[in-house]
Amino acid sequence: MPGFFIPFYALTALVGLFTFAAADGYLGFFGALMTLFGVLMAYGVVKRHYDAQDSSAH
């Protein structure tokens, strides 16, 4: 059930985006990294799902 984590990663990215918009300096950089982390992890979950589905089809 890896799709369970997608809303968690989306929420992480959203909180990071709000942090990036509201903060200056190092905290803003942390918010940008948090957004990037959330987006890339959600992408990884979707990619692994379709890779597994594609490999089982062959």
C-alpha positions as CSV (number, residue, x, y, z in Angstrom):
1,M,0.0,0.0,0.0
2,P,2.6,2.6,-1.0
3,G,-0.1,5.0,-2.2
4,F,-0.9,5.7,1.4
5,F,2.2,7.9,1.7
6,I,1.3,10.3,-1.2
7,P,-1.0,12.5,0.9
8,F,1.7,12.7,3.5
9,Y,4.3,13.8,0.9
10,A,1.8,16.3,-0.6
11,L,1.2,17.8,2.8
12,T,5.0,18.0,3.4
13,A,5.4,19.8,0.1
14,L,2.6,22.2,0.9
15,V,3.9,23.1,4.4
16,G,7.4,23.6,2.8
17,L,5.9,25.9,0.2
18,F,4.1,28.0,2.8
19,T,7.4,28.1,4.8
20,F,9.3,29.2,1.8
21,A,6.8,31.9,1.1
22,A,6.7,33.3,4.6
23,A,10.3,33.0,5.8
24,D,13.6,34.7,4.9
25,G,17.1,33.3,4.9
26,Y,17.8,29.8,6.1
27,L,14.3,29.0,7.0
28,G,13.1,29.9,3.5
29,F,15.8,27.6,2.1
30,F,14.6,24.8,4.4
31,G,11.1,25.3,3.1
32,A,12.3,25.1,-0.5
33,L,14.1,21.8,0.4
34,M,11.1,20.5,2.1
35,T,8.9,21.2,-0.9
36,L,11.4,19.5,-3.2
37,F,11.6,16.5,-0.9
38,G,7.8,16.1,-0.9
39,V,7.5,16.4,-4.6
40,L,10.3,14.0,-5.4
41,M,9.2,11.4,-2.9
42,A,5.6,11.5,-4.3
43,Y,7.0,11.1,-7.8
44,G,9.1,8.2,-6.6
45,V,6.1,6.4,-5.2
46,V,4.2,6.8,-8.5
47,K,7.2,5.8,-10.5
48,R,7.8,2.6,-8.5
49,H,4.2,1.7,-8.8
50,Y,4.2,1.9,-12.6
51,D,7.6,0.3,-12.8
52,A,6.3,-2.7,-10.8
53,Q,3.2,-2.8,-12.9
54,D,5.2,-2.7,-16.1
55,S,7.6,-5.4,-15.0
56,S,4.8,-7.7,-14.0
57,A,3.2,-7.3,-17.5
58,H,6.2,-8.6,-19.3
